[in-house]
Amino acid sequence: MYQARTVIKSIATDKRLVSYGLLLPALHIAGILFIYKHLPEFDNVPHFWFGYVLSEYSSRGANSLNLQFRLTEKFQKHGWATANLGQVDFLVRLVGFLLVGGLFWEWSELFFSHLFGIKPDSFFAFPITLRNIDGAIDVSVGVIGATLAFLISTKRTSEKKMGRDA
């Protein structure tokens, strides 16, 4: 319970992360209300942003528990990989997104769509068409968002180390 509070506090006290989180439902609600029916491809924007936001949340939450450092030490100690802190942070971000964004979001979409009278898109079915791999595309776009968040964070961190706080 203490760890959950620590993670939530680390995210909730960061105004930037809070604003990122608030933008996500705003994008999705705007899409539902008027954008999706005129521009279905807009669906990629919230999925991209969801990946970005979850990547930032996963990294910050794990960092508040010192998880990246501890995992890096374990990987190096046991010889599983020669991972450095940055590589482990990227792994934490991807796992965080894939567990929450990839599994939970898509499962929720399938489970709750019928409550709103919406026929959910299947995650993957045969025959393979662009329509029936919507979930896989959504997750892939989210992974791109998570990756971009990592790259921007890495650049921001290296600029701070060089004394050019951006």
Secondary structure, DSSP 8 states (H G I E B T S, - for coil): -HHHHHHHHHHHT-HHHHHHHHHHHHHHHHIIIIITTT-GGGGHHHHHHHHHHHHHHHHHHHHHTTHHHHHHHHHHHHTS----HHHHHHHHHHHHHIIIIIIIIHHHHHHHGGGGT-----SS-SS--SGGGHHHHHHHHHHHHHHHHHHHHHHHHHHHHTT---
